[in-house]
Amino acid sequence: MSNVAEAPTLSLAGPISQLARRASAVVENLRDSARAARSGERREPIFSISEAAELVGRTPAAIRDAEKDGRLPEPPRTETNRRVGYTLAQVNDMRGVFGTRPWRKPEDPCAVIAVQNFKGGVGKSTLSVHLAQYLAIRGYRVALIDCDSQASSTTLFGYVPDLDLTEDQTLYPYLREDDMRSLDYALLDTHFDGLKLIPANLRLFQSEYELAARMARGGGRLLDRLAQGIASIADQFDMIILDPPPALGAISLSVLRAANALVIPVPPTVMDFSSTAAFLAMLDETLTQLASRDLAPDLNFVRIVASKVDENKSMQKELLALMRQVFGLAMIRTPMKDSAEIDNVTARLMTVYEVNGPMTSKAVRDRCLTYLNGVNEEILLDVRQTWPSHVERLRKEGHA
């Protein structure tokens, strides 16, 4: 008989549970601190009269005249009689008065844009949320569907997913219940007028297993389930942004099947470029297999975005040049720079577009906005080029 005492069996459930509780408490404190910090201010963006005029496509004088003759309400003023500014909802009201809403016509397809890469940490959710908010600011009707159980996009809208949301507010019930007919139940208003969110939380991960199991039993058409849900709400929107998980699973395949456009963020590092090369090869194989089953998506455009770019690093500059050579016209011309402004606002569960002043310095913020707007404007142009009703307008703008 051995004299050596057996080592006690170590149960990880207790320590992991404790770590999870501690981490959740910290996130909840961050959320509460962020709410307290902005409790006295609007989370929606505020625009000066010159900014509003540019967005609406009219002059400041035209806005003042419309306010004087009662077509538009007077904006609130400070004690010194200065205009406080206009909310996005007020800007959209102006668009209605002046007839400058940019909405798609019935003959134009709703753009369903998947922001996808099978590698995590590439800036997928950051791009998804800023793209959705940019489009809302430009006056479009937008939905962002968070398909990732990590729920980064949902968090950027100020939610702590597993504390603030139940699984019934996510995609999960629709993917699970075949008799549900619409995704309307999950659409949440956001602090951006014209932008709705279908959030995610950790329970959405369960649907990966359930969908995969049902597909293995012969339910290949389950890949159409998300597409059917999007079709049920598409008439309410001009564009729908999909933020899928960074993996090739059942939900990611469903996103691919539902999308009619694909945007792939790629940081210019050796690991990310190599991973994206593998992703593209895997994607090509996947699309071939889907096509063999009559399930291939019909993509209007595929675009590569250089994300998290730091051109102060010589290797990144070299890789960025290589990416432009390899991807050619599929590459978005404007890089999405790695910015301290983005880091600082996301730490507060916010975005660059909803903060009215710099979190760093005016120069850093202005530079960040220039690159963000450049990326988003190119994607918007790609969408508009798929809309028959915009052909003549694009020609006049010099884009056709």
N, C-alpha and C positions, 0 to 999 in steps of 0.2 A: 504494500500500500504506500502510495506516495505521501511524503510528509509536507509536500508543497500545497498550500491552501489554494483552492480554486479562486481565480479572480472574479469579483462580483460582476454580474452582467450589467453593462451600462445602458440605461434607457435614455435615448435621445429626445423622447417626447417632452419630458419636463423642461430641459434646457431650451429646446427650440420654441416651445410654447412661451417661455419666459422672454426669450429674445424677440419673438413676434410681438408680444404685448408691449415691450419697451419701444420697439421701432414704431409701432402704430401710435403710441402715445406721443412720440416726438413729431411724427407727421401731423397728428391732430393739433399739436401746439403750434407748428409752423402754419397750418391752415388758419388757426384762430388768430395768430399774430398778424398774418397777412390781411385777414378780415378787419382786425382792429386798426391796422395801419391805414386802411383805405375806407374806414367806416364813414368818414366825413366827406368823402369825395366820390365822384362818379367813377364807376369802373369802365363805363362806355367812353369812347373817345369823344373829345370836344373839338370843334373846328371853328376857327376864326371866320369872319365873313369872306375874306379873300380865299381861304381854303374851301369854304362851302361853295363859293361861286365857281371855283375850278372844278370841283367834283360834280356840280350840277350842270356845268356847261353854259353858264350865264355870267353876266358881270355883277359885281357888288351893287352897282347902281340899280340893276334890274331887280335884285333882291329887295333893296330898300324901297323901290317903287311898289313892289307887290305887298310889302308890309304896310305902306302908307295907304294903299287903296283897299286893304282888308283881305286880299287874296291869301296872304300869309300872316300869321300872328307875329306880333313884336316879340323879339327875344328878351329874356330877363336881363336886367341891367344891375350894375353895382351901385353903391351909394354915390359914386362920382359920375354916374350916368354912362359908364362904359358897358358895352355889350359883353355879357358873360361868355357868349359863344353858342354854337349850335350842336345839338346831339345828332347822332347818325339818324335817328328817327325823324328829326326835324329836316335834316338834309334830304331824306327820302320823300318827305312831304313836299319839299320844294321841287324835287324831280317830278312828282305827280302834277303839281300846278303848272310847271313849265313844259311838261310832256317830254321829259328827257330820261325817263326810266330805260335802262339798257336791256330789259328782259328779253329773253328769246321769244320768238314767235311760235305758234303751234306747229309749224312745219320744221322747226329746228329741234334736233334731238337734245334731250337732257344730257349734259356731259357727266359721265361717271368716271372719276379720276382715281385710280389706285396709286398711292404713294408707297412703293413696295421695294424691299430688298430683303433677302433671306438672312442677312447679317444684321445683328443689333448694333446700336451705338453709332449709326450713320447720320442721325439727324432727321429720321423719318417723321416722327411726331412733331418736332419743331417746325418742319416744312409744312406738314399737313395743316396745323393750326394757323400758322401765319398766312398760308395760302387762302384758307377758308375766310379768315378775317379780312384779308386784303380784298377779296372778291365782294364781301359784304359791304365794305367801305365804298367800293366802286358802284354799288347799287344793285348787285345781283342777289337773287334769292338762292341761298346756299344751305346745304345740310352737310354736316361732318358726321360720319358714322365711325365710331371707334370700335374696331373689330378685334382689338388686341387686349387680352386679359390683363396685361400689365397696366393698361389704362393711362398711359402717359398723356395722350390728348385730353382725356377726361380731366386729369389732374390739372392741366394747364387752364382749364376753365374754372378752377377754384374748388373742385370737389376732392374729397378724400374718398375714393371709390367704394371701398368696403365699409366705410362708416356712414357715408351720406346716401348711398344708393343700394337698392336691392336688386337681385337678379331679374326681377320682373320689369325693371326699367331698362334693361339691356336687350341685345339681340337674342339672348338665350331662349326666352319663351317661344319666339317665332321660329327659331331653328329646331326647337324640340317638338312643337305642336304642329302637326300637318294641317289641322283644320283652321289655324289662324290665317286671316286673309290680308291683313295690312300691318305695316310697321308704324302706323299713326300713333299707336299707344306709347311708343318709346320716344317720340320727338319732344325734346325739351327746348323751351325758349332759352336764349342766352342773353348776355348783356350787350350783344351786337344786334341791332335791328336787322331783320331779314336773315339771320343766321340761326339755324337750329342744330341741336346736338342729339345724337343717339349715343349715350355713354356706355362705358364698359366697366366691369369689375372682375375680380378674380374668378367668380363663378362661371364666367364665360369660357374659361379653360375647359370646364367639364364638357362643353359642347363639342370640343375637338374629338374626345373619345367616343361620344355618342354618335356623331356624324360618321366617323371612320367605321365604327361597328356596323352601322346601318348600311353604309356603302358596301362593306364587305359581304353583306347578306344580299347584295344585288340591287341596292338603291342608288345606282349611278346618277340618276336624275336629281338626287338630293343636292348635287352641285348647283342646280338651278334655283335652289330655295332662296338664297340671298338675292339673286337677280329678280326673282318674283316679288320679294319684299320691296326692293328698290323701285320696281315698276309700279307698285301700289301707291307710292308717294311721289313719283317723278313729276307728276303734273304740277306739284307745288313749288318746284325748284328749277333754277337754270343749271345749277351744277351741284353735284354730290361728290364729296371727297371721302375716300375710304382709306383708313389707316389700319392695315392688317398686321398680324403677328410676324415677327422676323423668323419665319420657319416655313417649310413646305409641308403644311398640314391641311386638314380638311377645310378650315376656314380660309386659309390663304388661297387654296384652289377655288373656293367659292367666290372669293374676291376677284380673282383673275377672270372667272366665268362671267361675273356681273359687270366688269369694267369695260368701257369703250375707249379708255386712254390710260397710259401707264407712265408714271414719272418715277425714275430710279435715282435716289440720292447716293452719291459715292464720294467719300472723302479721298483726297489725293495722297494716300499712303500706300506703301507696298502691300500691306496686309489687306486693306480694304479693296484695292484694285484687284488683287489676286482673288479675293473672295467674290467680288462682283463678276469677274470673268467666269468663275465656277457657277455663280448664280445664273448668268446669262445662258451658259451651256445647259444647265439643269432646266431653265425656263424653256429653252428651245425644245428640249426633249419632252417636257411636260406638255407644251402646246401641241406637239406632234401627236402625242398620245391622246390628248383631248380631241384633236381633229379626227382621229381614227374612230372616235365614238360620237362624232357629230356634236362635240361640246366645246369646240374652240371659240374663244372670244373674238369679237370683231373690233379690233383696235384701230381707232382713227389716227392716233399718233403715239409714239414712244419717245420719251425724252430722258436724257441723262443730266442730272444736276450735280456739279461739283460742290459738295457740302463741307462745312467745317474747315474751310480753306484758310491756311496761314502762309501767305506768300513770303513771309520773312524767313521761312525754312526753305533752304535751297532745294532739298529733295522734293518738297511739295511743288515748287515751281516747275521742276523737271517733269514730275508726274502729271501735273496739270496740262503741260504742253503735250505730253504723250497722249493723255485722254482726249484732247481736242483733235489730235491727229487720228487716233483710232476710231473715235465715235463720230467725227465729222459733223454733219448737219443735225444729227440726233442730239448733239450736246447743246444745252442751254448756254448762250454766250456769257451771261453774267454768272460769276461764281457766288455761292452763298458763304460769305466770309465767317470765320470763327470770331465772334465778337464778345467782348466783356459785357456789352449792353444786353445781349441775349442771356448770358449767364446770370446777370444780376436780376433781370426781371423774372426769369423762370424760377429762380430761388424763392421768389415771392408768389409763386403759382400764378404768374401773369405773363403777358406777352408784350412785345415792343409796341404793337399797334394800340394797346389800350392804355398806355402810360403817356400822359400829355407832356411830360418833361423828361430830361435825361436822368438815368440812374448812374451814369458814369460822368461824361462831359458832353457838351453840345456837339463837339466835333466827332466824338466816337458814335453818338446816337445818329447824327446826320449821315455818317458814313455807313452805319449799319442799315439804316432805312434805304439808302441808295441801292445797296446790293439786294436787300430783301425785295424792294419794289421792282428792281430789274428782273429778278428771277420770276416773280409772280406775274409781271406784265407779259413776259414771253409765253408763259403757260396760258394766260388769258387770251393772247393772240392766237395761239394754237386752237383753242376752243372755238373762238369766233370764226375761224376759217372753216370750221365744220358746219356752220350755220348758214343755210341758203339766204336768209333774210339779211345777213350782214355783208353779202358780197359787194354790193354797190358802195356801202359805207367804207369798207376796207379799201376799196379801190380809190376812193376820194382821200383816204388817209395815207395812201401810198404803200399799202401792205399787200396788194393783190397784183 
